[in-house]
Amino acid sequence: MKKRKIPQITFAEHPDQERKCWIAISGCNFDCKACISVAKEGIGRALSVAELIDLIVKGCQTIYKGKMVNRVCITGGEPLLDKEYFLSLTSELEKISVEKFELSTNGYFLDEELLKKLSSLKIDLLVKLDLKTYNDEIHKEYTGRSNANVLQAVELLSQYASKLHKFGLSFVVRTVYMPDIFGLEEIKKIAKYLSKVDKNICYRIQQFSPVHGKNISRRPTFEEMLIAYNVARRYMDNVIISTYLPTRPEYNYVEVRADELLDVFNEIDKKSAQVLESWNVKYFTMNQILKEKN
């Protein structure tokens, strides 16, 4: 039975009663220089899909008093390093009445065969695809990989858009704006490229924020974000800008952390608290949720 390492699951509750969780699956084929995710490396507790579902259900019993999550975001790392694990996970989540799914991916492994299998599940899925840069050399320098597969994934999702829509599948392309790595000209190139694929694609430009020592670029100002928005809007009809928020204030967060990584998380908490006075994420350990002894 295949297993993947899970460093943490983050549960959140919204005032409108939406219950959401983010499942971080460890391991990634990219080596992004600014990545601060603990899931970048292959660390955490190795869990089969059945064991992961059991952890989610018991987490809901503890955190939501038995109510199940409505929405699940499968993130990483890179969730599609093992496509069969991902497909099995979505199928099992559907069985426990999860209504909406999100996949956060670098797009490198997203192909037509996977999309066909996802369509057969008839699930409501939003694909959040990261397009770091359009320039392949900059992409290789930043991630260690070519962006050719990522561009193919964008085009494939667009080609399937009308068909996928019947099954509740949609997608958004995301770029983190790092002015010291690439400037407005790169935003322009990405927007021009996307417009040739489909100018109605949702394109989200996210504000980079240097945290935890990853100071490879400064944070773009809000004025620079507006300029980037206007540059992209020359070519795209559906552009969104997102400014950095370490936590979303409308959500209440509780993490379930792998006991094996508590020292790592303690260091993350210390560094986060230095940046944010309000940092105070509540958490349980996986053993506490599973009622197991260390």
Phi and psi in degrees as a GROMACS rama.xvg file:
@    title "Ramachandran Plot"
@    xaxis  label "Phi"
@    yaxis  label "Psi"
@TYPE xy
-67.5886  144.18  LYS-2
-131.737  150.746  LYS-3
-130.265  153.406  ARG-4
-84.6636  133.204  LYS-5
-119.189  111.083  ILE-6
-76.6001  -33.1644  PRO-7
-165.497  156.887  GLN-8
-125.89  131.569  ILE-9
-109.015  121.165  THR-10
-100.88  143.36  PHE-11
-144.968  147.009  ALA-12
-123.697  134.269  GLU-13
-103.098  149.489  HIS-14
-55.8465  -25.8102  PRO-15
-84.3961  13.4241  ASP-16
78.9899  7.70277  GLN-17
-71.0711  128.404  GLU-18
-110.548  121.175  ARG-19
-129.004  147.403  LYS-20
-136.704  149.047  CYS-21
-109.168  121.563  TRP-22
-101.132  113.659  ILE-23
-91.021  120.925  ALA-24
-108.628  123.762  ILE-25
-74.6522  155.235  SER-26
99.9364  134.934  GLY-27
-149.37  145.092  CYS-28
-86.8362  -9.47361  ASN-29
-97.4301  154.809  PHE-30
-125.889  63.44  ASP-31
-65.2491  131.152  CYS-32
-67.1068  -25.9358  LYS-33
-100.972  5.04353  ALA-34
-67.6442  131.217  CYS-35
-116.139  6.30343  ILE-36
-70.5104  131.23  SER-37
-64.5352  -20.986  VAL-38
-81.3829  -0.498278  ALA-39
-60.9578  -41.134  LYS-40
-90.366  161.741  GLU-41
-81.0425  69.0139  GLY-42
-126.924  160.112  ILE-43
125.443  -168.006  GLY-44
-93.5866  128.354  ARG-45
-73.8641  119.89  ALA-46
-131.06  138.318  LEU-47
-73.9127  169.298  SER-48
-60.4652  -41.9424  VAL-49
-62.2064  -41.5846  ALA-50
-67.9604  -36.2337  GLU-51
-67.8164  -41.8666  LEU-52
-61.9239  -41.3468  ILE-53
-61.1368  -41.4378  ASP-54
-64.6418  -41.0744  LEU-55
-64.917  -46.2144  ILE-56
-61.4547  -44.8347  VAL-57
-70.6918  -30.6767  LYS-58
-64.2627  -41.0338  GLY-59
-65.4396  -37.2766  CYS-60
-62.3983  -36.1877  GLN-61
-80.4708  -46.4801  THR-62
-87.7094  -39.4393  ILE-63
-105.877  13.8391  TYR-64
57.3434  39.0164  LYS-65
97.1483  -16.12  GLY-66
-74.9347  141.912  LYS-67
-85.2082  158.284  MET-68
-65.629  147.341  VAL-69
-89.3279  -36.9957  ASN-70
-131.575  137.831  ARG-71
-127.1  130.85  VAL-72
-107.834  122.25  CYS-73
-99.5446  116.209  ILE-74
-133.256  -165.423  THR-75
-160.06  -147.104  GLY-76
46.6449  -158.145  GLY-77
-125.669  107.772  GLU-78
-60.2808  -27.0262  PRO-79
-90.321  12.5031  LEU-80
-58.9044  -31.9834  LEU-81
-128.334  96.8793  ASP-82
-65.1291  -37.5896  LYS-83
-66.6151  -35.7629  GLU-84
-63.8176  -44.5452  TYR-85
-61.6014  -46.3557  PHE-86
-64.7522  -40.9136  LEU-87
-64.1234  -39.3563  SER-88
-64.1396  -45.6777  LEU-89
-63.3617  -38.8642  THR-90
-63.555  -43.1247  SER-91
-71.9042  -34.888  GLU-92
-64.1527  -37.0596  LEU-93
-61.6464  -35.3011  GLU-94
-68.3937  -24.9717  LYS-95
-99.5815  24.5869  ILE-96
73.3028  24.8541  SER-97
-70.058  130.748  VAL-98
-92.6721  -35.0248  GLU-99
-134.23  142.15  LYS-100
-125.063  148.179  PHE-101
-129.18  141.013  GLU-102
-119.167  117.481  LEU-103
-99.6534  115.734  SER-104
-143.495  153.711  THR-105
-83.6906  -4.46922  ASN-106
81.9733  -6.16949  GLY-107
-62.5886  -35.2321  TYR-108
-104.682  6.38139  PHE-109
-79.9738  118.165  LEU-110
-135.091  177.981  ASP-111
-64.8929  -39.0991  GLU-112
-59.9439  -42.1873  GLU-113
-64.6842  -43.4008  LEU-114
-62.8531  -37.1891  LEU-115
-63.7803  -41.6039  LYS-116
-67.2091  -38.7471  LYS-117
-63.9145  -38.7233  LEU-118
-61.9632  -35.6039  SER-119
-68.5102  -21.025  SER-120
-77.6602  -18.5524  LEU-121
53.4932  50.7834  LYS-122
-108.92  158.814  ILE-123
-88.4471  105.066  ASP-124
-129.099  129.387  LEU-125
-106.664  120.465  LEU-126
-93.2237  120.647  VAL-127
-103.378  102.497  LYS-128
-103.54  126.119  LEU-129
-90.1573  118.57  ASP-130
-109.401  98.7269  LEU-131
-63.7717  -53.262  LYS-132
-148.362  162.949  THR-133
-89.4425  -36.8636  TYR-134
-67.9096  119.783  ASN-135
-65.5995  -36.3657  ASP-136
-66.5546  -42.0551  GLU-137
-64.1803  -39.3933  ILE-138
-62.8371  -44.9708  HIS-139
-63.0362  -41.0973  LYS-140
-65.3733  -38.2092  GLU-141
-82.7545  -39.265  TYR-142
-107.68  -19.7619  THR-143
87.5846  1.06519  GLY-144
-134.808  155.698  ARG-145
-70.9394  155.585  SER-146
-95.5798  7.89339  ASN-147
-58.1175  -45.4885  ALA-148
-65.2743  -34.1834  ASN-149
-66.8015  -44.5382  VAL-150
-63.2924  -38.3466  LEU-151
-63.7418  -36.5346  GLN-152
-65.7386  -40.3175  ALA-153
-59.0804  -47.8946  VAL-154
-66.2743  -38.6871  GLU-155
-65.6964  -43.772  LEU-156
-61.7892  -39.4343  LEU-157
-65.7342  -42.3551  SER-158
-62.259  -35.0463  GLN-159
-88.8459  -3.08985  TYR-160
-52.5075  -49.4908  ALA-161
-66.2482  -38.5882  SER-162
-69.7052  -43.8067  LYS-163
-66.2385  -30.9842  LEU-164
-60.0024  -31.3127  HIS-165
-62.8497  -28.2356  LYS-166
-100.334  10.4792  PHE-167
78.6834  24.4708  GLY-168
-101.51  135.181  LEU-169
-144.425  174.592  SER-170
-150.858  157.076  PHE-171
-133.776  141.614  VAL-172
-101.34  131.415  VAL-173
-121.359  140.098  ARG-174
-132.33  129.41  THR-175
-88.8612  119.421  VAL-176
-82.2831  111.738  TYR-177
-119.925  95.979  MET-178
-61.5988  -23.9777  PRO-179
-86.0136  -8.77019  ASP-180
-100.72  -45.5793  ILE-181
-149.744  152.562  PHE-182
-106.347  -160.695  GLY-183
-63.0401  -29.0871  LEU-184
-61.3897  -35.3872  GLU-185
-71.9442  -38.9622  GLU-186
-58.4251  -42.4406  ILE-187
-61.6047  -43.9407  LYS-188
-63.2766  -41.3258  LYS-189
-63.9507  -45.7011  ILE-190
-63.003  -42.5299  ALA-191
-62.5709  -42.7048  LYS-192
-61.8981  -48.7623  TYR-193
-62.5823  -35.7322  LEU-194
-65.2645  -31.1923  SER-195
-72.8527  -28.0624  LYS-196
-77.0304  -53.6326  VAL-197
-172.935  114.249  ASP-198
-69.4704  -7.87132  LYS-199
-92.3289  -1.93386  ASN-200
-56.6124  137.603  ILE-201
-74.86  119.574  CYS-202
-117.251  116.864  TYR-203
-107.553  121.695  ARG-204
-101.759  118.522  ILE-205
-106.137  143.747  GLN-206
-82.1484  122.258  GLN-207
-72.733  142.197  PHE-208
-134.187  119.923  SER-209
-72.7588  114.795  PRO-210
-135.746  161.764  VAL-211
54.6381  35.353  HIS-212
82.2406  -1.60586  GLY-213
-85.6987  69.5523  LYS-214
-96.8424  48.5609  ASN-215
-81.7343  -11.1714  ILE-216
-151.742  152.558  SER-217
-79.5888  164.955  ARG-218
-79.6857  128.351  ARG-219
-65.4395  143.346  PRO-220
-70.039  165.339  THR-221
-62.2123  -36.725  PHE-222
-63.146  -39.6221  GLU-223
-66.7212  -35.3429  GLU-224
-64.5331  -39.8306  MET-225
-64.95  -39.3339  LEU-226
-63.2522  -43.1171  ILE-227
-60.8335  -40.8596  ALA-228
-59.1771  -47.0367  TYR-229
-66.583  -34.9929  ASN-230
-63.4094  -46.9674  VAL-231
-66.9953  -33.7884  ALA-232
-68.3701  -16.4018  ARG-233
-63.8809  -24.5027  ARG-234
-117.709  -29.3864  TYR-235
-113.165  147.072  MET-236
-91.2556  -17.9426  ASP-237
-129.238  83.3692  ASN-238
-116.377  136.37  VAL-239
-129.079  140.887  ILE-240
-112.697  141.921  ILE-241
-125.37  123.037  SER-242
-89.9243  154.29  THR-243
-65.9694  124.505  TYR-244
-131.812  112.561  LEU-245
-62.8936  -30.5856  PRO-246
-139.113  151.114  THR-247
-93.7043  115.572  ARG-248
-61.463  -21.3461  PRO-249
-79.8602  -7.05606  GLU-250
-106.364  148.271  TYR-251
-104.506  123.922  ASN-252
-106.899  140.329  TYR-253
-139.292  126.466  VAL-254
-99.5859  147.517  GLU-255
-113.286  112.149  VAL-256
-108.94  144.42  ARG-257
-64.3643  128.173  ALA-258
-57.7719  -31.2413  ASP-259
-66.5703  -15.2927  GLU-260
-116.448  16.8156  LEU-261
-61.4806  -35.9719  LEU-262
-63.3427  -39.7085  ASP-263
-64.0348  -46.0179  VAL-264
-66.9562  -34.3195  PHE-265
-61.5498  -39.747  ASN-266
-66.842  -40.234  GLU-267
-62.2789  -43.097  ILE-268
-61.633  -42.2936  ASP-269
-62.2808  -46.7017  LYS-270
-66.879  -38.7883  LYS-271
-66.3409  -38.5822  SER-272
-66.061  -27.8208  ALA-273
-69.8873  -31.1818  GLN-274
-86.4938  -36.8456  VAL-275
-126.013  117.162  LEU-276
-64.4263  -27.7794  GLU-277
-86.0971  0.456431  SER-278
-65.4706  117.25  TRP-279
-160.541  66.6199  ASN-280
-77.8356  124.866  VAL-281
-78.2458  149.269  LYS-282
-152.803  155.707  TYR-283
-115.469  159.25  PHE-284
-90.8026  159.991  THR-285
-59.9582  -38.4267  MET-286
-63.9984  -36.6642  ASN-287
-64.3327  -41.296  GLN-288
-67.4845  -40.4347  ILE-289
-85.3191  -3.85717  LEU-290
62.2667  35.9033  LYS-291
-104.258  152.438  GLU-292
-88.9537  147.895  LYS-293
